[in-house]
């Protein structure tokens, strides 16, 4: 179970958008993330991580996108379930019976 979110999705999007806009202008780029984080009452590293992920999702930075990460989590969960099912089948002897039936021997 995931931990409860400290910041709302709306605040996250707003803060990220503000920081990205400030970073686009060379005059306001230095310290943009720290300023926005201070104005919104959050730790600068939190906002820096959000901005970094937004850049990855936007294709301006290399890395694993949010949708790819979610898909990996789903595939890993499915893999665990299949391994558990295979282990249960192996331990109950279900696979041996299937092999005998597939050969036509009963």
C-alpha positions in Angstrom: 0.0 0.0 0.0 1.4 3.4 -1.0 2.0 6.1 1.5 -0.6 9.0 1.6 0.4 11.9 -0.6 1.7 14.9 1.2 0.9 17.3 -1.7 -2.1 17.3 -3.9 -1.8 16.6 -7.6 -3.0 20.1 -8.3 -0.2 21.6 -6.2 2.3 19.3 -7.8 1.3 20.3 -11.3 1.2 24.0 -10.5 4.6 24.0 -8.8 6.2 22.0 -11.6 4.8 24.3 -14.2 6.0 27.4 -12.3 9.5 26.0 -12.0 9.7 24.9 -15.6 8.6 28.3 -16.8 11.1 30.1 -14.6 13.9 27.8 -15.8 13.2 28.6 -19.4 14.4 32.2 -19.0 18.2 32.4 -18.5 17.8 35.4 -16.2 15.6 33.5 -13.7 17.0 30.0 -14.2 19.5 30.1 -11.3 17.7 29.2 -8.1 14.3 28.9 -9.7 13.4 25.6 -8.1 14.5 26.8 -4.6 12.5 30.0 -5.0 9.3 28.2 -6.1 9.7 25.6 -3.4 10.1 28.3 -0.7 7.0 30.1 -1.9 4.9 27.0 -1.8 6.3 25.6 1.4 8.0 22.5 0.2 11.5 21.1 0.2 13.5 22.0 -2.9 14.5 18.4 -3.6 10.8 17.4 -3.8 10.2 20.0 -6.5 13.5 19.2 -8.2 12.4 15.5 -8.5 9.0 16.6 -9.9 10.7 18.8 -12.5 13.1 16.1 -13.5 10.3 13.6 -14.0 8.3 16.2 -16.0 11.3 16.7 -18.3 11.6 12.9 -18.7 7.9 12.6 -19.5 8.1 15.5 -21.9 11.0 14.0 -23.8 13.6 16.7 -22.9 15.6 14.4 -20.6 16.6 10.8 -20.8 15.0 8.3 -18.4 12.0 6.1 -17.6 8.7 7.9 -18.2 5.9 7.6 -15.7 3.8 5.5 -18.0 6.7 3.1 -18.6 7.4 2.8 -14.9 3.7 2.0 -14.2 3.8 -0.6 -17.0 6.9 -2.2 -15.5 5.2 -2.4 -12.1 2.2 -4.1 -13.7 4.4 -6.6 -15.5 6.4 -7.4 -12.4 3.2 -8.0 -10.5 1.9 -10.3 -13.3 5.3 -12.1 -13.3 5.1 -12.7 -9.5 1.6 -14.1 -9.8 2.5 -16.4 -12.7 5.6 -17.7 -10.8 3.5 -18.3 -7.7 0.9 -20.2 -9.9 3.7 -22.3 -11.5 5.2 -23.1 -8.1 1.8 -24.2 -6.8 1.3 -26.4 -9.9 4.7 -27.9 -9.6 4.3 -28.7 -5.9 0.9 -30.3 -6.5 2.1 -32.4 -9.4 -0.3 -30.7 -11.8 2.3 -30.4 -14.5 3.1 -34.1 -14.6 -0.6 -34.9 -15.1 -0.9 -32.4 -17.9 2.1 -33.9 -19.6 0.6 -37.4 -19.5 -2.7 -36.2 -20.9 -1.0 -34.3 -23.7 0.7 -37.6 -24.8 -2.7 -39.3 -25.0 -1.9 -41.6 -22.0 -4.5 -41.7 -19.3 
